[in-house]
Amino acid sequence: MKQGEKPEARGMDKVLLVIVFLLVITGLIILYSTSSYNGKIKFDDSFYYLKKQIFATAVGLAGMYVTAKTDYHILEKLAVPGYLLAVGLCIAVMLFGDEYNGSKRWLSLGPFSFQPSEYVKVALIVFLAWLVTRNVKKIGRISTLFRIMLSALPVVGLVGASNLSTAVIILGIAVILIFTASPKYGQFLFMGAAGAGFMAVFLGLESYRLERIAIWQNPEKYEKGYQTLQGLYAIGSGGLFGKGLGSSIQKLGFVPEAQNDMIFSIICEELGLAGAVLVIFLFFLLIWRFFVIASHAKDLFGALIAAGAMGHMMIQVILNIAVVTNTIPNTGITLPFISYGGTSVVFLLVEMGLVFSVASW
C-alpha cells in the first residue's frame, strides 16, 4: 500500500453474517409464535408485534450495513461526543421520560419512542475502547483502572436509577473491556470486592430490590412470583422436543407479556430442550465469532470493540436465561434478537455492524 493511500474494506465476515441472519430469522419466527395471541387480544391483529419488529429489524439492518462499510477508526473522534450524548439522554429520561409499568425508561420523539439505555451500551463500548487505548501504557496500574471505571459510573448510576438490570450489563461490559486489556488480573479481585459492596448498598437503598430477592427464593409465597412460576411451568411442560411451534399454553395469558423477557420459557415449551439448546448454540457461535474477530483485529481499538460486543452478548444472554429459570432474581432482561423490542434490535444490529467493520478494515 502506498503512503497516504486509504485502506480498502475486505468485505463482510461471511461466517458472522450467516450467524446474525440465522438469529434474526429465528427471532422473528419465535416472536410471532409467542406474540400472536397477545396481538390478537390487545390490538385485534395477531401480526401486530411481528410487523413492528420487522420494521425495527429493517432499520437495524440498514444501520448495520452502513456501520460495517465505515472504517471503525472514525469512531475514535466520536467516542467522547457519543458518550456525552449517552449521559445527556439518560438525564433526559429522568426528567422527561415516559413511564411504563412503574419505570421511566423511554423517550418519545413524536410518534416514536425508544430506550436510550440500548444506545448507551454501544456508546460505552466505543468510549471505553478509545479510553483504554489512550491509557494502554499505564493500564497495569490500579489507579488507571479505577479512573477508567469511574468514567463509566455516570451512565451506570443514571441507568440504574430506573433499570438495574441494564446498569448491571453496562457495568459488566466495562469490566470485561478493562480485564481484556489489563496484563494484571490480581487487582480485579479487589475491584470485584469493591463492586460487590457497592451492589449491596445499591440493593439496600430500595425496598423493592430486596423484595425481589425474597420472591426469587420463594416465588410461590408472593403474588409477584406469578410470572416466574408460570415461566417455570412452561419450561417443565416442554419436555425434550416440546409441544410444537405455536402450541404453547402458557403464552395464552398465563405468562404475562410472554414476547418480552420471558420468551425463553415459551421456546422451551414449544421446542423443548432440543430447541432451547439450538438457540443457545446460535448465541455460542456468535460469541465465538466475536472472540475470533477480536483475536485477529489489526489494532487494540478494534479488538476492544469486538471484545465489548462479545461481553455484552455473553452477559445479556446468560442473565436472561438465568432469570427465566429462576437461577437469579427477576430483573427484566431481554433475550437479544429474540425478545420483542424495536430499540433493542436496532442498536444490536448497529453493534453487529461495528464488529463487521473491525473484521473488514
C-alpha positions as a Python dict, from the first residue, in 0.01 Angstrom:
ca = {
    (1, 'M'): (0, 0, 0),
    (2, 'K'): (139, 340, -97),
    (3, 'Q'): (191, 610, 164),
    (4, 'G'): (-122, 818, 217),
    (5, 'E'): (-340, 563, 43),
    (6, 'K'): (-657, 475, 232),
    (7, 'P'): (-714, 110, 323),
    (8, 'E'): (-990, -73, 141),
    (9, 'A'): (-1253, -282, 315),
    (10, 'R'): (-1200, -657, 280),
    (11, 'G'): (-1571, -736, 278),
    (12, 'M'): (-1803, -861, 547),
    (13, 'D'): (-1716, -1161, 760),
    (14, 'K'): (-1936, -1423, 593),
    (15, 'V'): (-1946, -1658, 894),
    (16, 'L'): (-2066, -1378, 1123),
    (17, 'L'): (-2315, -1265, 859),
    (18, 'V'): (-2474, -1612, 844),
    (19, 'I'): (-2492, -1636, 1225),
    (20, 'V'): (-2654, -1290, 1257),
    (21, 'F'): (-2913, -1365, 990),
    (22, 'L'): (-2994, -1703, 1147),
    (23, 'L'): (-3053, -1530, 1482),
    (24, 'V'): (-3265, -1256, 1324),
    (25, 'I'): (-3484, -1500, 1129),
    (26, 'T'): (-3513, -1738, 1427),
    (27, 'G'): (-3608, -1444, 1647),
    (28, 'L'): (-3884, -1325, 1413),
    (29, 'I'): (-4034, -1675, 1384),
    (30, 'I'): (-4029, -1731, 1762),
    (31, 'L'): (-4161, -1379, 1827),
    (32, 'Y'): (-4463, -1432, 1601),
    (33, 'S'): (-4538, -1767, 1761),
    (34, 'T'): (-4513, -1615, 2108),
    (35, 'S'): (-4688, -1282, 2047),
    (36, 'S'): (-4972, -1369, 1811),
    (37, 'Y'): (-5221, -1434, 2093),
    (38, 'N'): (-5144, -1110, 2277),
    (39, 'G'): (-5154, -916, 1950),
    (40, 'K'): (-5498, -1056, 1867),
    (41, 'I'): (-5640, -990, 2214),
    (42, 'K'): (-5496, -640, 2265),
    (43, 'F'): (-5488, -499, 1911),
    (44, 'D'): (-5711, -735, 1710),
    (45, 'D'): (-5407, -814, 1497),
    (46, 'S'): (-5205, -1131, 1552),
    (47, 'F'): (-4923, -981, 1342),
    (48, 'Y'): (-4906, -658, 1546),
    (49, 'Y'): (-4580, -729, 1729),
    (50, 'L'): (-4422, -903, 1431),
    (51, 'K'): (-4484, -609, 1197),
    (52, 'K'): (-4330, -362, 1441),
    (53, 'Q'): (-4031, -589, 1494),
    (54, 'I'): (-3981, -637, 1119),
    (55, 'F'): (-3980, -258, 1071),
    (56, 'A'): (-3722, -214, 1350),
    (57, 'T'): (-3515, -501, 1208),
    (58, 'A'): (-3514, -337, 864),
    (59, 'V'): (-3392, -11, 1019),
    (60, 'G'): (-3129, -202, 1218),
    (61, 'L'): (-3006, -393, 912),
    (62, 'A'): (-2965, -66, 724),
    (63, 'G'): (-2771, 75, 1021),
    (64, 'M'): (-2562, -243, 1036),
    (65, 'Y'): (-2472, -217, 666),
    (66, 'V'): (-2371, 148, 688),
    (67, 'T'): (-2167, 89, 1004),
    (68, 'A'): (-1998, -219, 857),
    (69, 'K'): (-1892, -24, 548),
    (70, 'T'): (-1747, 259, 760),
    (71, 'D'): (-1389, 245, 886),
    (72, 'Y'): (-1425, 200, 1263),
    (73, 'H'): (-1126, 425, 1328),
    (74, 'I'): (-1354, 721, 1253),
    (75, 'L'): (-1528, 639, 1582),
    (76, 'E'): (-1219, 739, 1779),
    (77, 'K'): (-1308, 1103, 1709),
    (78, 'L'): (-1672, 1043, 1801),
    (79, 'A'): (-1613, 840, 2119),
    (80, 'V'): (-1631, 1131, 2365),
    (81, 'P'): (-1923, 1318, 2198),
    (82, 'G'): (-2109, 985, 2170),
    (83, 'Y'): (-2058, 913, 2539),
    (84, 'L'): (-2165, 1265, 2640),
    (85, 'L'): (-2478, 1218, 2429),
    (86, 'A'): (-2545, 895, 2620),
    (87, 'V'): (-2518, 1079, 2953),
    (88, 'G'): (-2748, 1355, 2821),
    (89, 'L'): (-3009, 1104, 2705),
    (90, 'C'): (-3003, 932, 3045),
    (91, 'I'): (-3063, 1266, 3217),
    (92, 'A'): (-3344, 1342, 2970),
    (93, 'V'): (-3510, 1011, 3061),
    (94, 'M'): (-3505, 1106, 3430),
    (95, 'L'): (-3654, 1450, 3356),
    (96, 'F'): (-3889, 1389, 3062),
    (97, 'G'): (-3909, 1012, 3021),
    (98, 'D'): (-4229, 816, 2968),
    (99, 'E'): (-4323, 582, 3249),
    (100, 'Y'): (-4448, 230, 3178),
    (101, 'N'): (-4512, -34, 3444),
    (102, 'G'): (-4367, 194, 3711),
    (103, 'S'): (-4032, 260, 3537),
    (104, 'K'): (-3903, 558, 3339),
    (105, 'R'): (-3706, 406, 3053),
    (106, 'W'): (-3841, 562, 2733),
    (107, 'L'): (-3812, 891, 2547),
    (108, 'S'): (-4074, 992, 2292),
    (109, 'L'): (-3998, 1169, 1965),
    (110, 'G'): (-4333, 1235, 1803),
    (111, 'P'): (-4499, 901, 1728),
    (112, 'F'): (-4178, 709, 1805),
    (113, 'S'): (-4038, 609, 2142),
    (114, 'F'): (-3704, 450, 2223),
    (115, 'Q'): (-3495, 333, 2516),
    (116, 'P'): (-3172, 537, 2544),
    (117, 'S'): (-3019, 261, 2757),
    (118, 'E'): (-2982, 50, 2440),
    (119, 'Y'): (-2779, 327, 2276),
    (120, 'V'): (-2575, 364, 2597),
    (121, 'K'): (-2442, 6, 2563),
    (122, 'V'): (-2299, 77, 2216),
    (123, 'A'): (-2169, 423, 2308),
    (124, 'L'): (-1994, 286, 2618),
    (125, 'I'): (-1819, 10, 2420),
    (126, 'V'): (-1675, 266, 2177),
    (127, 'F'): (-1586, 516, 2450),
    (128, 'L'): (-1410, 266, 2676),
    (129, 'A'): (-1227, 109, 2381),
    (130, 'W'): (-1097, 458, 2297),
    (131, 'L'): (-1014, 539, 2660),
    (132, 'V'): (-830, 212, 2727),
    (133, 'T'): (-633, 254, 2404),
    (134, 'R'): (-519, 601, 2513),
    (135, 'N'): (-408, 466, 2853),
    (136, 'V'): (-269, 130, 2741),
    (137, 'K'): (85, 201, 2864),
    (138, 'K'): (-47, 267, 3217),
    (139, 'I'): (-320, 3, 3218),
    (140, 'G'): (-127, -215, 3466),
    (141, 'R'): (-167, 45, 3740),
    (142, 'I'): (-472, 5, 3961),
    (143, 'S'): (-514, 384, 3970),
    (144, 'T'): (-560, 380, 3591),
    (145, 'L'): (-817, 103, 3616),
    (146, 'F'): (-1015, 297, 3874),
    (147, 'R'): (-1009, 612, 3663),
    (148, 'I'): (-1142, 422, 3364),
    (149, 'M'): (-1410, 254, 3574),
    (150, 'L'): (-1509, 587, 3725),
    (151, 'S'): (-1567, 726, 3376),
    (152, 'A'): (-1836, 460, 3323),
    (153, 'L'): (-2014, 519, 3655),
    (154, 'P'): (-2220, 825, 3545),
    (155, 'V'): (-2423, 622, 3295),
    (156, 'V'): (-2430, 319, 3526),
    (157, 'G'): (-2583, 533, 3803),
    (158, 'L'): (-2824, 717, 3572),
    (159, 'V'): (-2948, 400, 3405),
    (160, 'G'): (-2954, 208, 3734),
    (161, 'A'): (-3191, 460, 3890),
    (162, 'S'): (-3476, 308, 3687),
    (163, 'N'): (-3329, -2, 3524),
    (164, 'L'): (-3097, -204, 3748),
    (165, 'S'): (-3063, -495, 3507),
    (166, 'T'): (-2934, -278, 3221),
    (167, 'A'): (-2698, -100, 3462),
    (168, 'V'): (-2552, -439, 3559),
    (169, 'I'): (-2499, -521, 3189),
    (170, 'I'): (-2330, -184, 3127),
    (171, 'L'): (-2104, -230, 3429),
    (172, 'G'): (-2022, -583, 3314),
    (173, 'I'): (-1923, -455, 2968),
    (174, 'A'): (-1687, -204, 3132),
    (175, 'V'): (-1524, -472, 3350),
    (176, 'I'): (-1473, -710, 3056),
    (177, 'L'): (-1318, -439, 2838),
    (178, 'I'): (-1072, -338, 3110),
    (179, 'F'): (-1000, -701, 3201),
    (180, 'T'): (-922, -778, 2834),
    (181, 'A'): (-662, -501, 2813),
    (182, 'S'): (-505, -542, 3158),
    (183, 'P'): (-186, -750, 3196),
    (184, 'K'): (-250, -799, 3569),
    (185, 'Y'): (-553, -996, 3689),
    (186, 'G'): (-496, -998, 4066),
    (187, 'Q'): (-616, -640, 4110),
    (188, 'F'): (-957, -740, 3974),
    (189, 'L'): (-1018, -935, 4295),
    (190, 'F'): (-1002, -609, 4488),
    (191, 'M'): (-1221, -433, 4232),
    (192, 'G'): (-1467, -723, 4245),
    (193, 'A'): (-1493, -696, 4624),
    (194, 'A'): (-1549, -320, 4595),
    (195, 'G'): (-1814, -379, 4328),
    (196, 'A'): (-1992, -636, 4544),
    (197, 'G'): (-2001, -388, 4832),
    (198, 'F'): (-2138, -119, 4602),
    (199, 'M'): (-2412, -354, 4475),
    (200, 'A'): (-2508, -450, 4831),
    (201, 'V'): (-2554, -83, 4924),
    (202, 'F'): (-2736, -13, 4597),
    (203, 'L'): (-2978, -302, 4652),
    (204, 'G'): (-3047, -189, 5006),
    (205, 'L'): (-3144, 164, 4901),
    (206, 'E'): (-3478, 48, 4759),
    (207, 'S'): (-3701, -199, 4941),
    (208, 'Y'): (-3845, -341, 4617),
    (209, 'R'): (-3499, -469, 4521),
    (210, 'L'): (-3474, -666, 4845),
    (211, 'E'): (-3829, -789, 4783),
    (212, 'R'): (-3715, -936, 4450),
    (213, 'I'): (-3460, -1147, 4634),
    (214, 'A'): (-3731, -1280, 4867),
    (215, 'I'): (-3956, -1356, 4566),
    (216, 'W'): (-3667, -1536, 4396),
    (217, 'Q'): (-3619, -1760, 4699),
    (218, 'N'): (-3990, -1840, 4743),
    (219, 'P'): (-4189, -1732, 4434),
    (220, 'E'): (-4495, -1935, 4538),
    (221, 'K'): (-4539, -1719, 4852),
    (222, 'Y'): (-4571, -1387, 4668),
    (223, 'E'): (-4822, -1253, 4418),
    (224, 'K'): (-4532, -1103, 4218),
    (225, 'G'): (-4382, -1450, 4183),
    (226, 'Y'): (-4665, -1546, 3946),
    (227, 'Q'): (-4465, -1469, 3628),
    (228, 'T'): (-4168, -1671, 3747),
    (229, 'L'): (-4383, -1972, 3836),
    (230, 'Q'): (-4569, -1967, 3504),
    (231, 'G'): (-4240, -1946, 3320),
    (232, 'L'): (-4112, -2250, 3510),
    (233, 'Y'): (-4433, -2438, 3427),
    (234, 'A'): (-4374, -2359, 3059),
    (235, 'I'): (-4015, -2485, 3075),
    (236, 'G'): (-4112, -2804, 3259),
    (237, 'S'): (-4401, -2889, 3025),
    (238, 'G'): (-4189, -2867, 2709),
    (239, 'G'): (-4001, -3190, 2766),
    (240, 'L'): (-3733, -3295, 2519),
    (241, 'F'): (-3888, -3182, 2189),
    (242, 'G'): (-4168, -2950, 2302),
    (243, 'K'): (-4536, -2922, 2215),
    (244, 'G'): (-4465, -2784, 1869),
    (245, 'L'): (-4418, -2435, 1730),
    (246, 'G'): (-4728, -2227, 1806),
    (247, 'S'): (-4871, -2480, 2053),
    (248, 'S'): (-4778, -2312, 2380),
    (249, 'I'): (-5045, -2297, 2651),
    (250, 'Q'): (-4859, -2058, 2883),
    (251, 'K'): (-4846, -1780, 2621),
    (252, 'L'): (-5228, -1763, 2629),
    (253, 'G'): (-5221, -1504, 2906),
    (254, 'F'): (-5058, -1720, 3174),
    (255, 'V'): (-4707, -1581, 3124),
    (256, 'P'): (-4760, -1201, 3124),
    (257, 'E'): (-4610, -1029, 2817),
    (258, 'A'): (-4460, -1358, 2702),
    (259, 'Q'): (-4297, -1193, 2400),
    (260, 'N'): (-4065, -988, 2619),
    (261, 'D'): (-3833, -1101, 2900),
    (262, 'M'): (-3984, -1449, 2943),
    (263, 'I'): (-3974, -1556, 2579),
    (264, 'F'): (-3714, -1824, 2650),
    (265, 'S'): (-3970, -2011, 2861),
    (266, 'I'): (-4203, -2030, 2560),
    (267, 'I'): (-3913, -2154, 2345),
    (268, 'C'): (-3869, -2436, 2598),
    (269, 'E'): (-4241, -2514, 2598),
    (270, 'E'): (-4288, -2517, 2220),
    (271, 'L'): (-3950, -2651, 2104),
    (272, 'G'): (-3841, -2838, 2416),
    (273, 'L'): (-3489, -2887, 2542),
    (274, 'A'): (-3368, -2953, 2186),
    (275, 'G'): (-3495, -2616, 2060),
    (276, 'A'): (-3361, -2429, 2363),
    (277, 'V'): (-3016, -2586, 2314),
    (278, 'L'): (-3023, -2491, 1946),
    (279, 'V'): (-3097, -2125, 2029),
    (280, 'I'): (-2821, -2124, 2293),
    (281, 'F'): (-2584, -2280, 2036),
    (282, 'L'): (-2653, -1993, 1793),
    (283, 'F'): (-2555, -1745, 2063),
    (284, 'F'): (-2246, -1953, 2139),
    (285, 'L'): (-2144, -1934, 1773),
    (286, 'L'): (-2197, -1558, 1774),
    (287, 'I'): (-1983, -1511, 2086),
    (288, 'W'): (-1716, -1743, 1943),
    (289, 'R'): (-1702, -1539, 1622),
    (290, 'F'): (-1663, -1217, 1821),
    (291, 'F'): (-1369, -1379, 2001),
    (292, 'V'): (-1206, -1479, 1670),
    (293, 'I'): (-1250, -1128, 1527),
    (294, 'A'): (-1113, -967, 1845),
    (295, 'S'): (-811, -1200, 1835),
    (296, 'H'): (-734, -1110, 1472),
    (297, 'A'): (-812, -737, 1488),
    (298, 'K'): (-546, -510, 1340),
    (299, 'D'): (-520, -289, 1648),
    (300, 'L'): (-620, -268, 2014),
    (301, 'F'): (-910, -30, 1948),
    (302, 'G'): (-1073, -278, 1711),
    (303, 'A'): (-1002, -572, 1939),
    (304, 'L'): (-1168, -395, 2231),
    (305, 'I'): (-1478, -308, 2026),
    (306, 'A'): (-1521, -676, 1934),
    (307, 'A'): (-1447, -782, 2293),
    (308, 'G'): (-1704, -533, 2424),
    (309, 'A'): (-1970, -670, 2189),
    (310, 'M'): (-1874, -1022, 2296),
    (311, 'G'): (-1905, -928, 2663),
    (312, 'H'): (-2239, -757, 2607),
    (313, 'M'): (-2388, -1056, 2427),
    (314, 'M'): (-2250, -1308, 2676),
    (315, 'I'): (-2373, -1118, 2983),
    (316, 'Q'): (-2721, -1045, 2847),
    (317, 'V'): (-2790, -1398, 2721),
    (318, 'I'): (-2667, -1561, 3043),
    (319, 'L'): (-2864, -1322, 3265),
    (320, 'N'): (-3187, -1360, 3065),
    (321, 'I'): (-3175, -1740, 3077),
    (322, 'A'): (-3079, -1728, 3446),
    (323, 'V'): (-3381, -1506, 3522),
    (324, 'V'): (-3625, -1725, 3326),
    (325, 'T'): (-3501, -2040, 3500),
    (326, 'N'): (-3513, -1857, 3839),
    (327, 'T'): (-3140, -1905, 3889),
    (328, 'I'): (-3116, -1535, 3981),
    (329, 'P'): (-3383, -1281, 4089),
    (330, 'N'): (-3614, -1146, 3818),
    (331, 'T'): (-3453, -831, 3678),
    (332, 'G'): (-3630, -777, 3347),
    (333, 'I'): (-3358, -858, 3091),
    (334, 'T'): (-3447, -928, 2727),
    (335, 'L'): (-3303, -1208, 2512),
    (336, 'P'): (-3107, -1045, 2227),
    (337, 'F'): (-3262, -1075, 1878),
    (338, 'I'): (-3545, -1290, 2018),
    (339, 'S'): (-3744, -1075, 2266),
    (340, 'Y'): (-3975, -805, 2135),
    (341, 'G'): (-3822, -457, 2134),
    (342, 'G'): (-3759, -219, 1846),
    (343, 'T'): (-3486, -9, 2011),
    (344, 'S'): (-3304, -322, 2123),
    (345, 'V'): (-3288, -486, 1781),
    (346, 'V'): (-3186, -162, 1606),
    (347, 'F'): (-2887, -99, 1831),
    (348, 'L'): (-2796, -468, 1847),
    (349, 'L'): (-2765, -472, 1469),
    (350, 'V'): (-2567, -147, 1469),
    (351, 'E'): (-2337, -311, 1723),
    (352, 'M'): (-2302, -607, 1485),
    (353, 'G'): (-2206, -354, 1219),
    (354, 'L'): (-1923, -230, 1441),
    (355, 'V'): (-1785, -583, 1469),
    (356, 'F'): (-1818, -632, 1093),
    (357, 'S'): (-1619, -312, 1048),
    (358, 'V'): (-1343, -440, 1279),
    (359, 'A'): (-1327, -762, 1078),
    (360, 'S'): (-1320, -574, 748),
    (361, 'W'): (-1077, -285, 792),
}
